[in-house]
Amino acid sequence: MSSDRTFWYRRSTELALVVSLLFAAIWPLSQIRDSWFHPAGLIVPPFVSLSAAISFGISAFVLIRSFHHPSRWLAFFAYICIFITSSILVFTTGHNESPFIAWWMIIAAISGLFRRYGLMAFGTVTFGYFAYLLTTPGSFVGDLSRIIIIVIVPTMASLIIWRVLAGSAEPTKDYTELAQELNQVSNKSEIIINAIADGVIAINNAGTIQLINPAAERIMGWGTEDASELDYRSVFRLTNDKDQQLTPETDPIRHVLQTNESVARNDLTLLTGAGKKMIISLLVSPLGAIGSGAIIVFRDITSEVAENRQKAEFVSTASHEMRTPVAAIEGYISLALNPATATIDEKARSYLEKAHESATHLGQLFQDLLDVSKAEDGRISNNPEQTDIVVLIREIINPLQARAAAKGLTLNFVPDTIKSGGNSVIEPAYYASLDPSHLREVVSNIVENAIKYTKAGSVTVDVGGDIEHVIISVVDTGIGVPAEDIPHLFQKFYRVDNTDTREIGGTGLGLYLCRRLVETMNGRIWLESDYGKGSMFFVEFPRVKTEDIISKPQQSQGV
């Protein structure tokens, strides 16, 4: 029961207490000689006075109990007692001419506080009175106007009390409950934020710190009182992997505030209040619409980076050392397979060919591991050149024609197909600033995979784009990739596991390396596939305008 409703129930009980005391006292006072009660007509029958005394006792009990255990039903019981007493008093002292009719109307008006139960009690008495009048000849028509007044007025008053007084408690109740729920949510959120082991900082749209949890205080060496209301850049000082301060263009937090897009980084260094440097994993997320602020979540990954570096060094060293004996094994097997250097029967040749294939696969695995180690350590060199993409792709495709033909596949290069049509066609020039060796490795890997996973049909390579981009596409009619595997296909060691791929060898590193190489050249790679019908790989790079290519030699000549 809400405190507002309890208030009104207690008031109704107090009213019942006062009125019942008044009615109970009128009869003994009217017995006094020369009492003013006689001229005023305020005569209360003895049995009504007794009923009022009982109502007084009940009301007093309910009122005392309500201070410790408020109850709507006890308050309603006290109200019914005084309402019945008042109704009997009015009925026995002149009906609608009774001097106590005003008190009855006041008490009847309180019925709405008890909702339908109070209104049912009021209606029962009212209709009972109407039934009595109908059985009394000549009384109904003459008293109709006054009856309407004494019935309608309490009814309207009850409805007003219910809608305004009792009803007003509901919004208060809702507001109170809402405030309590918000307070509980706030407390739970604070408990959760304080329990998180990662550092959490909340900033507004101006970059001012609004919240900092204990983990952030511990990591950065700043207290809540010291950091609160400061600009995040004075507390959360970041540098890049070259130990340089971040500019507004490279600051991920500023980027989130301006674009409302989440940013995750693992290559930034945090300078603590004590001057200590640590590598952190950083996730910055917007709070809502642009201008609402951001949440910064970070943790110290210095030890993890050191461990990963040690693992990478071990893999790199082991792979490099193992390449030598594997290359020797592969070389000796090649000599054994060469008729000019050895004579073997067909059965031995089949064994050696399988051994040679396994040795080649093992050598490729070690090479891929070396490349992965370089990619993760940032040791992949990038020597960009302004490159004609069509010419370079043609050089990559031509040596792979024999491999496609061996499987009965057609390897198409669209620019060459257009030129062979017989009509004079101006071939568009697509230039990009990238490392040709990296692009050669990426395209070779994608095309070789397309040939490997295509049982019949064709592999089509094309170069296109728009004013700002160059797009290389590789489309095959192979087995395709299930939709659930597409988001993971460019992850390290990930391979699609189904009946179509289990018999086809692979390291699960090729596409991962392609992604890292493409990202190194400021490009992007993605896949679209319809399982069972084929796949479409796309590689995109920023395009260099033709006039920029032409102007470069002119500038060189003028130097």
C-alpha positions in Angstrom: 0.0 0.0 0.0 1.4 3.4 -1.0 2.0 6.1 1.6 -0.4 8.5 -0.2 -3.3 6.0 -0.1 -2.5 5.1 3.5 -2.8 8.8 4.3 -6.4 9.0 3.0 -7.5 5.8 4.6 -6.3 7.2 7.9 -8.1 10.4 7.4 -11.4 8.6 6.6 -10.9 6.6 9.9 -10.4 9.8 11.8 -13.6 11.2 10.3 -15.5 8.1 11.3 -14.1 8.4 14.8 -15.1 12.1 15.2 -18.6 11.6 13.7 -19.4 8.5 15.6 -18.3 10.3 18.8 -20.6 13.2 18.0 -23.6 10.9 17.3 -22.9 8.9 20.4 -22.7 12.0 22.6 -25.9 13.6 21.2 -28.3 11.2 23.0 -27.0 11.6 26.5 -26.6 15.4 26.0 -30.2 15.6 24.8 -31.5 14.1 28.1 -30.3 17.2 29.9 -33.2 19.6 30.8 -33.3 22.8 28.8 -30.8 21.4 26.4 -30.5 23.3 23.1 -30.6 20.0 21.2 -34.4 19.9 21.5 -35.2 23.2 19.8 -32.7 22.4 17.1 -34.3 19.0 16.5 -31.1 17.2 17.0 -32.6 14.1 18.6 -30.7 10.8 18.4 -32.5 7.6 19.2 -30.8 5.5 22.0 -30.1 2.5 19.7 -28.4 4.8 17.1 -26.3 6.3 19.9 -25.3 2.8 20.9 -24.4 2.0 17.3 -22.4 5.1 17.1 -20.5 4.2 20.3 -19.7 0.8 18.8 -18.5 2.5 15.6 -16.4 4.8 17.7 -14.7 1.9 19.4 -14.0 0.2 16.1 -12.7 3.4 14.5 -10.4 4.0 17.5 -9.0 0.4 17.2 -8.4 0.8 13.4 -6.8 4.2 13.8 -4.3 2.9 16.5 -3.5 -0.2 14.5 -3.0 1.9 11.3 0.1 3.6 12.8 1.9 0.2 12.8 0.1 -2.0 10.4 -2.0 0.0 7.9 -4.8 -1.9 6.3 -7.3 -0.9 3.6 -9.8 -3.5 4.8 -9.8 -2.4 8.4 -10.2 1.2 7.3 -13.1 0.1 5.1 -14.7 -1.8 8.0 -14.6 1.3 10.2 -16.1 3.4 7.3 -18.9 0.9 6.8 -19.8 1.0 10.5 -20.2 4.8 10.6 -21.9 4.8 7.2 -24.5 2.3 8.4 -25.0 4.3 11.6 -25.4 7.5 9.7 -27.9 5.9 7.3 -30.0 4.6 10.1 -29.9 8.0 11.9 -31.1 9.8 8.8 -33.8 7.2 8.1 -35.1 7.5 11.7 -35.0 11.3 12.0 -37.0 12.4 9.0 -35.5 10.9 5.9 -34.5 13.7 3.5 -35.8 16.2 6.1 -33.4 14.9 8.7 -31.1 17.6 10.3 -28.3 15.0 10.0 -28.6 14.8 6.2 -25.5 17.0 5.6 -23.3 14.6 7.7 -24.7 11.7 5.8 -23.7 13.3 2.5 -20.2 14.0 3.8 -19.7 10.5 4.9 -21.2 9.1 1.7 -18.9 11.2 -0.4 -15.9 9.3 1.1 -17.1 6.0 -0.4 -15.1 6.6 -3.6 -11.8 6.2 -1.7 -12.5 2.5 -1.3 -13.1 2.1 -5.0 -15.9 -0.3 -6.1 -16.4 -1.6 -2.6 -17.3 1.8 -1.1 -19.4 2.7 -4.1 -21.2 -0.6 -3.9 -22.1 0.1 -0.2 -23.3 3.6 -1.1 -25.3 2.2 -4.0 -26.9 -0.5 -1.9 -28.1 2.0 0.7 -29.3 4.4 -1.9 -31.3 1.9 -3.9 -32.7 0.4 -0.7 -34.0 3.9 0.2 -35.5 4.3 -3.3 -37.3 0.9 -2.9 -38.7 2.1 0.4 -40.1 5.3 -1.1 -41.7 3.3 -3.9 -43.6 1.3 -1.3 -44.8 4.5 0.4 -47.7 6.1 -1.6 -47.3 9.9 -2.3 -43.8 10.2 -0.9 -41.7 9.6 -4.0 -42.8 12.4 -6.4 -42.8 15.1 -3.8 -39.3 14.2 -2.5 -37.8 13.6 -5.9 -35.9 16.9 -6.2 -34.3 16.6 -2.8 -33.6 12.9 -3.2 -31.7 13.7 -6.4 -29.6 16.3 -4.6 -28.7 14.1 -1.7 -27.9 11.2 -4.0 -26.2 13.0 -6.9 -24.1 15.3 -4.7 -22.4 12.5 -2.7 -22.0 10.4 -5.9 -20.2 13.3 -7.7 -18.2 14.0 -4.6 -17.1 10.4 -4.5 -16.1 10.4 -8.1 -14.1 13.6 -7.6 -12.4 12.2 -4.5 -11.6 9.0 -6.4 -10.3 10.7 -9.5 -8.5 13.6 -7.9 -7.6 12.7 -4.3 -7.3 8.9 -4.5 -6.3 9.0 -8.1 -3.5 11.5 -7.4 -1.8 8.9 -5.3 -1.2 6.7 -8.4 1.1 9.1 -10.2 2.9 9.7 -6.9 3.2 6.0 -6.5 4.5 5.6 -10.1 7.0 8.4 -9.6 8.1 6.9 -6.3 8.5 3.4 -7.7 10.3 4.8 -10.8 12.7 6.7 -8.6 13.3 3.6 -6.6 13.9 1.5 -9.7 16.2 4.2 -11.1 18.1 4.3 -7.9 18.4 0.5 -7.9 19.6 0.5 -11.5 22.1 3.3 -10.7 23.4 1.3 -7.7 23.7 -1.9 -9.7 25.5 0.0 -12.5 27.9 1.5 -10.1 28.6 -1.9 -8.4 29.2 -3.5 -11.8 31.4 -0.6 -13.1 33.4 -0.7 -9.9 33.8 -4.5 -10.1 35.1 -4.5 -13.6 38.8 -5.2 -13.8 39.2 -3.1 -16.9 39.6 0.7 -16.7 36.4 2.6 -17.5 36.2 6.3 -18.2 33.1 8.2 -19.2 33.5 11.5 -21.0 31.0 14.1 -22.3 30.9 15.5 -25.8 33.5 18.1 -24.9 36.0 15.4 -23.7 35.5 16.2 -20.0 35.8 13.2 -17.7 32.5 12.4 -15.9 33.3 9.0 -14.4 36.3 7.0 -13.7 36.2 3.5 -12.0 38.6 2.1 -9.4 40.4 0.0 -12.0 41.1 3.1 -14.2 42.4 4.9 -11.1 44.7 2.0 -10.3 46.0 1.7 -13.9 46.6 5.4 -14.5 47.5 6.5 -11.0 44.8 9.2 -10.9 42.2 9.6 -8.3 38.5 10.3 -9.0 38.7 13.7 -7.3 41.8 14.7 -9.3 40.6 13.5 -12.7 36.9 14.4 -12.6 35.9 17.4 -14.8 39.4 17.4 -16.5 40.0 17.1 -20.2 40.7 13.4 -21.0 43.9 14.3 -22.8 45.5 15.6 -19.6 44.8 12.4 -17.8 44.6 9.7 -20.5 47.8 10.4 -22.4 48.4 8.1 -25.4 51.3 7.6 -27.8 51.6 5.5 -30.9 54.0 2.6 -31.5 56.7 5.2 -32.4 56.3 6.9 -29.1 54.8 10.0 -30.7 51.9 12.0 -29.2 48.6 11.4 -31.0 47.3 14.2 -33.3 43.6 15.1 -33.4 43.4 13.1 -36.7 44.9 10.0 -35.2 43.2 10.2 -31.7 40.7 7.4 -31.6 38.7 9.0 -28.8 38.3 12.3 -30.8 37.3 10.2 -33.8 34.5 8.5 -31.8 33.2 11.9 -30.5 33.1 13.3 -34.1 31.8 10.2 -36.0 29.9 8.3 -33.3 31.6 5.1 -34.5 33.3 2.6 -32.1 37.0 2.2 -32.3 39.2 -0.7 -31.0 43.0 -0.4 -30.9 45.8 -2.7 -29.5 48.8 -0.7 -30.6 48.7 2.4 -28.3 50.8 3.2 -25.3 49.5 4.9 -22.1 51.6 7.1 -20.0 50.5 6.9 -16.4 50.6 9.6 -13.7 53.9 8.1 -12.4 55.5 8.2 -15.8 55.2 4.5 -16.5 54.5 3.4 -20.0 52.2 0.5 -20.8 50.7 -1.0 -23.9 46.9 -1.0 -23.7 43.9 -2.6 -25.4 41.5 0.2 -26.1 37.8 0.2 -26.9 36.0 3.5 -27.3 32.2 3.4 -27.8 29.7 6.3 -28.3 27.1 6.8 -25.6 24.3 7.5 -28.0 23.8 10.1 -30.7 26.6 12.4 -31.7 27.3 14.8 -28.9 26.3 12.5 -26.1 29.9 11.5 -25.1 31.8 8.2 -25.1 32.9 5.4 -22.9 36.6 4.4 -22.8 37.4 0.9 -21.8 41.0 -0.2 -21.6 43.4 -2.7 -20.0 47.1 -3.3 -19.7 48.4 -5.8 -22.2 52.1 -5.1 -21.9 52.8 -8.6 -20.6 50.5 -10.2 -23.2 52.3 -8.4 -26.0 55.7 -9.5 -24.6 54.5 -13.1 -24.5 53.1 -13.0 -28.0 56.4 -11.5 -29.2 58.3 -14.3 -27.6 56.0 -16.9 -29.2 56.4 -15.2 -32.6 60.1 -15.1 -32.2 60.1 -18.8 -31.4 57.8 -19.7 -34.3 59.9 -17.5 -36.6 63.2 -19.1 -35.5 61.8 -22.6 -35.6 60.2 -22.2 -39.0 63.4 -20.7 -40.4 65.5 -23.5 -39.0 63.1 -26.2 -40.3 63.0 -24.8 -43.8 66.6 -25.9 -44.5 66.1 -29.7 -43.8 62.6 -29.6 -45.5 64.2 -28.0 -48.6 66.9 -30.7 -48.6 64.3 -33.4 -48.4 62.3 -31.8 -51.2 65.5 -31.5 -53.3 66.6 -35.1 -52.8 63.1 -36.4 -53.6 63.2 -34.3 -56.8 66.4 -35.9 -57.8 65.0 -39.3 -57.1 62.0 -38.5 -59.4 64.3 -37.2 -62.2 65.0 -40.0 -64.8 68.3 -38.4 -65.6 69.6 -39.0 -62.0 67.7 -42.1 -60.8 65.9 -45.1 -62.2 62.8 -46.2 -60.2 59.7 -48.3 -60.9 56.2 -46.8 -61.1 55.2 -48.0 -57.6 58.2 -46.3 -56.0 57.6 -43.2 -58.1 54.0 -42.9 -56.8 55.3 -43.1 -53.2 58.0 -40.4 -53.9 55.5 -38.1 -55.6 53.3 -38.2 -52.5 56.3 -37.6 -50.3 57.3 -34.7 -52.5 53.8 -33.2 -52.3 53.9 -33.5 -48.5 57.3 -31.9 -48.3 56.2 -29.1 -50.5 53.1 -28.6 -48.3 55.3 -28.6 -45.2 57.7 -26.1 -46.7 54.7 -23.8 -47.6 53.5 -24.1 -44.0 56.8 -23.0 -42.6 56.9 -20.1 -45.1 53.4 -19.0 -44.1 54.3 -19.2 -40.4 57.3 -16.9 -41.1 55.1 -14.5 -43.0 52.5 -14.5 -40.1 55.3 -13.8 -37.6 56.4 -10.8 -39.7 52.9 -9.5 -40.1 52.1 -9.7 -36.4 55.4 -8.1 -35.4 55.0 -5.3 -38.0 58.1 -6.5 -39.9 56.3 -6.7 -43.2 58.0 -4.1 -45.4 55.9 -2.1 -47.8 57.6 -0.4 -50.8 54.7 1.2 -52.7 55.1 2.1 -56.4 52.7 3.6 -58.9 51.6 0.4 -60.6 49.5 -0.4 -63.6 47.1 -3.0 -62.0 45.9 -4.5 -65.3 49.5 -5.2 -66.5 50.5 -6.7 -63.2 47.5 -8.9 -62.9 48.0 -10.2 -66.5 51.6 -11.2 -65.5 50.2 -13.0 -62.4 47.4 -14.8 -64.4 49.4 -16.2 -67.3 51.5 -18.7 -65.3 48.4 -20.1 -63.6 46.7 -21.0 -66.9 48.4 -24.3 -67.0 47.2 -25.2 -63.5 43.6 -24.3 -64.4 43.8 -26.3 -67.7 45.1 -29.4 -65.8 41.8 -29.4 -63.8 39.7 -28.8 -67.0 38.9 -25.2 -65.9 38.8 -22.0 -67.9 40.8 -19.1 -66.4 39.5 -15.8 -67.9 41.1 -12.4 -67.6 38.3 -10.0 -68.6 40.5 -7.2 -70.1 42.1 -9.7 -72.4 38.8 -11.2 -73.3 37.4 -7.7 -74.3 40.5 -7.0 -76.4 40.2 -10.4 -78.2 36.7 -9.5 -79.4 38.1 -7.9 -82.6 36.8 -4.4 -82.0 39.1 -1.5 -81.2 38.7 -1.0 -77.4 40.5 1.6 -75.3 41.7 -0.2 -72.2 41.2 1.9 -69.1 44.3 2.6 -67.0 44.0 1.6 -63.4 46.9 2.8 -61.3 47.4 2.4 -57.6 50.3 3.1 -55.2 51.2 -0.3 -53.7 53.8 -2.9 -53.3 53.8 -5.1 -56.5 55.3 -8.1 -54.7 52.6 -8.0 -52.0 49.8 -7.7 -54.6 51.4 -10.6 -56.6 51.2 -12.8 -53.5 47.6 -11.7 -52.7 46.2 -12.3 -56.2 48.2 -15.5 -56.7 46.8 -16.9 -53.4 43.2 -16.0 -54.2 43.3 -17.3 -57.8 45.1 -20.5 -56.7 42.4 -21.0 -54.0 39.7 -20.5 -56.6 41.2 -23.1 -58.9 41.7 -25.5 -55.9 38.1 -25.3 -54.7 36.4 -25.3 -58.2 35.6 -28.7 -59.6 34.2 -27.6 -62.9 33.5 -24.4 -64.7 35.6 -21.3 -64.7 37.6 -18.7 -62.8 37.2 -15.1 -63.9 39.5 -12.3 -62.9 38.6 -8.7 -63.7 40.0 -5.2 -62.9 37.5 -2.3 -62.5 36.7 0.6 -60.3 35.6 4.2 -60.2 37.3 7.6 -59.9 38.7 6.9 -56.4 39.1 3.1 -56.3 40.6 0.2 -58.1 38.7 -3.1 -57.5 40.2 -6.5 -58.4 37.6 -9.3 -58.5 38.1 -13.1 -58.7 34.8 -15.0 -59.4 34.7 -18.8 -59.5 32.0 -21.5 -60.0 33.3 -23.6 -57.1 31.9 -25.0 -53.9 31.3 -21.6 -52.3 31.5 -20.7 -48.6 28.6 -21.2 -46.1 27.2 -17.9 -44.8 28.2 -18.7 -41.2 31.9 -19.1 -42.2 32.2 -15.9 -44.2 32.9 -13.6 -41.2 35.7 -15.8 -40.0 37.4 -16.7 -43.3 40.2 -14.1 -43.0 41.1 -15.2 -39.5 44.3 -17.0 -38.7 44.2 -20.8 -39.0 40.5 -20.8 -39.9 39.3 -23.3 -42.5 35.8 -24.3 -43.6 35.1 -27.7 -42.2 32.7 -29.7 -44.3 32.8 -32.7 -46.6 33.8 -30.6 -49.6 36.9 -29.2 -48.0 38.3 -32.0 -45.9 40.0 -33.7 -48.8 41.6 -30.4 -50.0 44.8 -29.5 -48.2 45.6 -26.1 -46.7 47.2 -24.3 -43.8 44.4 -21.8 -43.0 46.9 -19.0 -43.2 46.7 -17.9 -46.8 43.7 -15.6 -46.6 44.8 -14.2 -43.3 48.1 -13.2 -44.9 46.2 -11.7 -47.8 44.2 -9.6 -45.5 47.3 -8.4 -43.6 49.1 -7.6 -46.8 46.1 -5.7 -48.3 45.8 -3.7 -45.1 49.5 -2.9 -45.2 48.9 -1.4 -48.6 45.8 0.7 -47.3 43.4 -1.5 -49.1 40.6 -3.8 -48.1 39.5 -7.4 -49.0 36.1 -9.0 -48.7 34.1 -12.0 -49.9 30.6 -12.7 -51.3 29.6 -16.2 -51.7 26.6 -18.4 -52.5 27.2 -21.8 -51.0 27.3 -24.5 -53.7 27.4 -22.0 -56.5 30.7 -20.1 -56.2 32.5 -17.3 -54.5 33.5 -13.7 -55.4 36.6 -12.2 -53.8 37.2 -8.4 -54.1 40.3 -6.4 -53.4 40.1 -2.6 -53.3 42.8 0.0 -53.3 42.9 3.8 -53.6 43.2 4.8 -57.2 45.9 7.1 -58.5 44.6 9.5 -61.1 46.1 9.4 -64.6 47.2 13.0 -64.5 49.2 12.3 -61.4 51.0 9.5 -63.1 51.8 11.6 -66.1 52.9 14.6 -64.1 55.4 12.7 -62.0 58.0 12.2 -64.9 57.6 15.8 -65.9 58.4 16.9 -62.3 61.4 14.6 -62.2 62.8 16.0 -65.4 62.5 19.5 -64.1 64.7 18.8 -61.1 
